[in-house]
Amino acid sequence: QSCNAFVATLGGGYFLCRYLTMAVQLARWQRAIALSLGDRNLAGRCTVNEAYNYMHAGKLAHALQLIKKVKADAIEREDKLTV
């Protein structure tokens, strides 16, 4: 979990500095770490972080597509925090 927090912190920093390609990659790594820990709820929130990067880059259609997938998966898992 410490590794996941470290990657999340880096991702946030890259996002704020508008290094969106790296921020997307870090969100994906964070998702992979969450899945390896068996935490599908956190993995969904990592995908939302990835979507924020696409929104910031003006790629709203792709961001919306990711968010819809996360929402559908969260509803299926009854993850009320992500929905």
Phi and psi restraints in degrees (value plus and minus 20) as a CYANA .aco file:
   2 SER   PHI     -83.9   -43.9
   2 SER   PSI     -59.3   -19.3
   3 CYS   PHI     -82.4   -42.4
   3 CYS   PSI     -61.0   -21.0
   4 ASN   PHI     -84.3   -44.3
   4 ASN   PSI     -61.1   -21.1
   5 ALA   PHI     -85.2   -45.2
   5 ALA   PSI     -59.3   -19.3
   6 PHE   PHI     -82.2   -42.2
   6 PHE   PSI     -67.2   -27.2
   7 VAL   PHI     -83.9   -43.9
   7 VAL   PSI     -59.2   -19.2
   8 ALA   PHI     -83.0   -43.0
   8 ALA   PSI     -61.5   -21.5
   9 THR   PHI     -84.3   -44.3
   9 THR   PSI     -64.5   -24.5
  10 LEU   PHI     -81.6   -41.6
  10 LEU   PSI     -64.0   -24.0
  11 GLY   PHI     -79.6   -39.6
  11 GLY   PSI     -62.2   -22.2
  12 GLY   PHI     -83.3   -43.3
  12 GLY   PSI     -59.5   -19.5
  13 GLY   PHI     -85.2   -45.2
  13 GLY   PSI     -65.2   -25.2
  14 TYR   PHI     -84.2   -44.2
  14 TYR   PSI     -57.3   -17.3
  15 PHE   PHI     -81.3   -41.3
  15 PHE   PSI     -68.1   -28.1
  16 LEU   PHI     -84.3   -44.3
  16 LEU   PSI     -49.8    -9.8
  17 CYS   PHI    -107.8   -67.8
  17 CYS   PSI     -16.4    23.6
  18 ARG   PHI      44.5    84.5
  18 ARG   PSI       8.6    48.6
  19 TYR   PHI    -111.7   -71.7
  19 TYR   PSI      52.9    92.9
  20 LEU   PHI     -89.5   -49.5
  20 LEU   PSI     -52.7   -12.7
  21 THR   PHI     -81.3   -41.3
  21 THR   PSI     -65.0   -25.0
  22 MET   PHI     -90.0   -50.0
  22 MET   PSI     -57.6   -17.6
  23 ALA   PHI     -83.5   -43.5
  23 ALA   PSI     -59.3   -19.3
  24 VAL   PHI     -83.3   -43.3
  24 VAL   PSI     -65.3   -25.3
  25 GLN   PHI     -80.9   -40.9
  25 GLN   PSI     -61.8   -21.8
  26 LEU   PHI     -86.2   -46.2
  26 LEU   PSI     -57.7   -17.7
  27 ALA   PHI     -82.7   -42.7
  27 ALA   PSI     -58.7   -18.7
  28 ARG   PHI     -88.0   -48.0
  28 ARG   PSI     -60.1   -20.1
  29 TRP   PHI     -84.1   -44.1
  29 TRP   PSI     -61.5   -21.5
  30 GLN   PHI     -81.1   -41.1
  30 GLN   PSI     -60.3   -20.3
  31 ARG   PHI     -82.8   -42.8
  31 ARG   PSI     -63.4   -23.4
  32 ALA   PHI     -82.2   -42.2
  32 ALA   PSI     -59.9   -19.9
  33 ILE   PHI     -84.5   -44.5
  33 ILE   PSI     -65.2   -25.2
  34 ALA   PHI     -79.4   -39.4
  34 ALA   PSI     -63.4   -23.4
  35 LEU   PHI     -85.7   -45.7
  35 LEU   PSI     -57.4   -17.4
  36 SER   PHI     -87.2   -47.2
  36 SER   PSI     -45.5    -5.5
  37 LEU   PHI    -104.7   -64.7
  37 LEU   PSI     -25.7    14.3
  38 GLY   PHI      60.1   100.1
  38 GLY   PSI      -1.5    38.5
  39 ASP   PHI    -123.6   -83.6
  39 ASP   PSI      66.9   106.9
  40 ARG   PHI     -89.2   -49.2
  40 ARG   PSI     -49.0    -9.0
  41 ASN   PHI     -84.6   -44.6
  41 ASN   PSI     -67.3   -27.3
  42 LEU   PHI     -84.5   -44.5
  42 LEU   PSI     -58.5   -18.5
  43 ALA   PHI     -79.6   -39.6
  43 ALA   PSI     -59.9   -19.9
  44 GLY   PHI     -83.4   -43.4
  44 GLY   PSI     -62.2   -22.2
  45 ARG   PHI     -86.9   -46.9
  45 ARG   PSI     -50.3   -10.3
  46 CYS   PHI     -85.2   -45.2
  46 CYS   PSI     -57.9   -17.9
  47 THR   PHI     -86.9   -46.9
  47 THR   PSI     -55.5   -15.5
  48 VAL   PHI     -83.0   -43.0
  48 VAL   PSI     -60.2   -20.2
  49 ASN   PHI     -79.9   -39.9
  49 ASN   PSI     -61.2   -21.2
  50 GLU   PHI     -80.7   -40.7
  50 GLU   PSI     -61.9   -21.9
  51 ALA   PHI     -82.7   -42.7
  51 ALA   PSI     -56.7   -16.7
  52 TYR   PHI     -77.3   -37.3
  52 TYR   PSI     -59.1   -19.1
  53 ASN   PHI     -83.8   -43.8
  53 ASN   PSI     -62.0   -22.0
  54 TYR   PHI     -86.3   -46.3
  54 TYR   PSI     -57.4   -17.4
  55 MET   PHI     -81.1   -41.1
  55 MET   PSI     -66.1   -26.1
  56 HIS   PHI     -82.8   -42.8
  56 HIS   PSI     -50.2   -10.2
  57 ALA   PHI    -105.6   -65.6
  57 ALA   PSI     -21.7    18.3
  58 GLY   PHI      65.3   105.3
  58 GLY   PSI      -9.3    30.7
  59 LYS   PHI    -117.2   -77.2
  59 LYS   PSI      46.7    86.7
  60 LEU   PHI     -87.0   -47.0
  60 LEU   PSI     -56.5   -16.5
  61 ALA   PHI     -83.1   -43.1
  61 ALA   PSI     -62.9   -22.9
  62 HIS   PHI     -87.2   -47.2
  62 HIS   PSI     -61.2   -21.2
  63 ALA   PHI     -81.0   -41.0
  63 ALA   PSI     -64.6   -24.6
  64 LEU   PHI     -82.6   -42.6
  64 LEU   PSI     -59.6   -19.6
  65 GLN   PHI     -80.7   -40.7
  65 GLN   PSI     -64.8   -24.8
  66 LEU   PHI     -83.2   -43.2
  66 LEU   PSI     -64.2   -24.2
  67 ILE   PHI     -84.6   -44.6
  67 ILE   PSI     -59.0   -19.0
  68 LYS   PHI     -82.8   -42.8
  68 LYS   PSI     -60.5   -20.5
  69 LYS   PHI     -84.7   -44.7
  69 LYS   PSI     -63.0   -23.0
  70 VAL   PHI     -83.0   -43.0
  70 VAL   PSI     -63.1   -23.1
  71 LYS   PHI     -82.2   -42.2
  71 LYS   PSI     -65.9   -25.9
  72 ALA   PHI     -81.3   -41.3
  72 ALA   PSI     -62.7   -22.7
  73 ASP   PHI     -86.8   -46.8
  73 ASP   PSI     -60.4   -20.4
  74 ALA   PHI     -85.4   -45.4
  74 ALA   PSI     -59.8   -19.8
  75 ILE   PHI     -82.9   -42.9
  75 ILE   PSI     -62.6   -22.6
  76 GLU   PHI     -81.5   -41.5
  76 GLU   PSI     -58.0   -18.0
  77 ARG   PHI    -105.7   -65.7
  77 ARG   PSI     -25.9    14.1
  78 GLU   PHI      41.0    81.0
  78 GLU   PSI      20.3    60.3
  79 ASP   PHI    -109.4   -69.4
  79 ASP   PSI      74.7   114.7
  80 LYS   PHI     -93.5   -53.5
  80 LYS   PSI     -41.7    -1.7
  81 LEU   PHI     -89.8   -49.8
  81 LEU   PSI     -63.8   -23.8
  82 THR   PHI     -94.3   -54.3
  82 THR   PSI     -57.9   -17.9
